[in-house]
Amino acid sequence: MTINSRNIILVGPMGAGKTTVGKQIAIQLQKKFIDIDQELEKRTGVSINLIFEIEKEAGFRTRETAMLAELLQLENAVIATGGGIVGMEENRQLLQQTDGLVVYLKTEVKHQLKRLKRDKQRPLLQGEGRRERLLKLARMRNPLYDQVADVAFASGRTSSYGMAKKVVDHLKNPEKLKRIK
């Protein structure tokens, strides 16, 4: 599979920049951009928050898995996943078996807090104790992102354009296109 048709799948915690960076990568590589959460909202006609409220997290995760499996069949796409996608074994298997390049955008909790300061949309961030929740999620999920990723980039203070450029530059170096585990 060539760089031109190969999918790029972005994983990482909420606030790592998967959507923003993904859009930039798609522009730079002339690929279609798809955010799994946005696609779910478009297809269901309701917000992720409402899906969580009605179907709870388990119902949302079932929908998310089906969407991931469908989107991985596309070619020439940049796919931004939700932060919790790695929580389900089935999703991790899908990500490890894809021909696409799985890119882990790493970020520290302090950067997440700054980026998500005004966010009212993410169900797992509602209420008090955001820092503690993000730390707990990081302890659980960061090893799982590492497990599924082909390559990882720290997304701390780099602009979305700069981060996208790092990913694109990596892709344009053909010997780096193989899994680096």
C-alpha positions in Angstrom: 0.0 0.0 0.0 1.4 3.4 -0.9 1.5 6.5 1.1 -1.1 8.0 -1.2 -3.8 5.4 -0.5 -2.8 4.4 3.0 -5.0 5.5 5.9 -3.6 7.4 8.8 -5.3 6.7 12.1 -4.7 9.1 15.0 -5.0 7.8 18.6 -4.3 9.5 21.9 -6.0 11.1 24.8 -8.7 13.8 24.6 -7.1 17.2 24.0 -4.0 15.7 22.2 -5.1 17.4 19.0 -6.2 14.4 17.0 -9.0 16.4 15.1 -7.0 19.6 14.6 -3.8 17.8 13.6 -5.8 15.3 11.5 -7.3 18.0 9.4 -3.9 19.5 8.8 -2.5 16.1 7.8 -5.4 15.6 5.4 -4.8 18.9 3.8 -1.1 18.4 3.4 -1.6 14.9 1.9 -4.8 15.6 0.0 -6.7 12.9 1.9 -10.2 12.8 3.3 -10.5 13.7 7.0 -13.0 11.8 9.2 -13.5 12.2 13.0 -15.2 9.2 14.4 -17.1 11.2 17.0 -18.3 13.7 14.5 -19.3 11.0 12.1 -21.3 9.2 14.8 -23.1 12.5 15.6 -23.8 13.1 11.9 -25.2 9.7 11.4 -27.3 9.5 14.6 -28.4 13.1 14.5 -27.6 13.5 18.2 -24.6 14.5 20.3 -22.1 12.1 21.9 -23.3 13.4 25.2 -26.9 12.3 24.5 -25.7 8.9 23.3 -23.8 8.5 26.6 -26.9 9.7 28.5 -29.3 7.3 26.8 -27.1 4.3 26.0 -24.4 4.8 28.7 -20.7 4.3 27.8 -21.2 0.7 26.8 -23.8 1.7 24.1 -21.5 4.4 22.8 -18.5 2.1 22.7 -20.5 -0.5 20.7 -21.3 2.2 18.1 -17.7 3.5 18.1 -16.4 0.0 17.4 -18.7 -0.5 14.4 -17.7 2.9 13.1 -14.0 2.2 13.5 -14.4 -1.2 11.6 -16.3 0.6 8.8 -13.9 3.5 8.4 -10.8 1.3 8.4 -12.1 -0.2 5.1 -11.7 3.2 3.4 -8.6 4.2 1.5 -6.8 7.6 1.5 -8.3 8.9 4.7 -7.1 10.5 7.9 -9.2 9.1 10.8 -9.3 10.8 14.2 -10.4 8.4 16.9 -11.9 9.2 20.3 -9.6 9.0 23.4 -11.3 5.9 24.7 -11.2 3.9 21.6 -8.3 1.8 22.9 -10.3 0.7 26.0 -11.9 -2.2 24.1 -9.9 -5.2 23.1 -11.8 -5.5 19.8 -10.7 -1.9 18.8 -7.1 -2.6 19.7 -7.1 -5.6 17.5 -8.7 -3.6 14.6 -6.0 -1.0 15.0 -3.2 -3.5 15.1 -4.4 -5.4 12.1 -5.0 -2.4 9.8 -2.8 -1.6 6.9 -3.1 2.0 7.9 -0.5 3.8 9.9 -1.6 4.3 13.5 -0.1 7.5 15.0 -0.2 8.1 18.7 -0.3 11.8 19.6 1.1 11.9 23.1 0.3 14.7 25.5 0.8 15.5 29.1 -2.2 16.1 31.5 -1.1 19.7 32.0 -1.5 20.3 28.3 -4.9 18.5 28.2 -6.1 20.7 31.1 -5.1 23.8 29.2 -6.7 22.7 25.9 -9.9 21.4 27.5 -10.4 24.2 30.0 -13.6 25.4 28.4 -14.8 22.1 27.0 -18.4 21.2 28.0 -18.9 18.5 25.4 -16.9 15.5 26.6 -19.0 13.2 28.9 -16.0 11.9 30.8 -14.9 15.4 31.8 -18.1 16.7 33.3 -18.0 17.9 36.9 -15.2 18.5 39.3 -11.9 16.7 39.5 -10.8 16.9 35.8 -7.1 16.7 36.6 -7.6 13.5 38.7 -9.8 11.9 36.0 -7.3 12.8 33.3 -4.4 11.3 35.3 -6.4 8.1 35.9 -7.3 7.8 32.2 -3.6 8.4 31.3 -2.5 5.6 33.6 -5.0 3.2 32.1 -4.9 4.3 28.4 -1.3 5.5 27.6 0.1 1.9 27.6 -2.7 0.9 25.3 -2.0 3.7 22.8 1.6 2.6 22.8 0.5 -1.0 22.2 -1.5 -0.1 19.0 0.7 2.7 17.6 3.2 2.3 14.8 4.7 5.6 15.6 4.3 8.3 18.4 4.8 12.0 18.5 4.7 14.3 21.5 2.1 17.0 20.9 2.8 19.3 23.8 3.6 22.8 22.6 3.9 22.2 18.9 1.2 23.9 16.8 -1.3 21.7 14.9 0.4 22.6 11.6 3.9 21.8 13.0 2.6 18.5 14.4 1.0 17.6 11.1 4.2 18.4 9.3 6.2 16.1 11.6 3.8 13.2 10.8 3.8 14.0 7.1 7.6 14.2 7.0 7.8 10.8 8.7 5.4 9.3 6.1 7.5 10.6 3.2 10.4 8.6 4.4 9.5 5.2 2.9 11.8 3.1 5.2 9.9 4.3 8.2 6.5 3.1 6.8 6.9 -0.3 8.4 5.8 -1.0 11.9 8.5 0.2 14.3 7.8 -2.1 17.3 
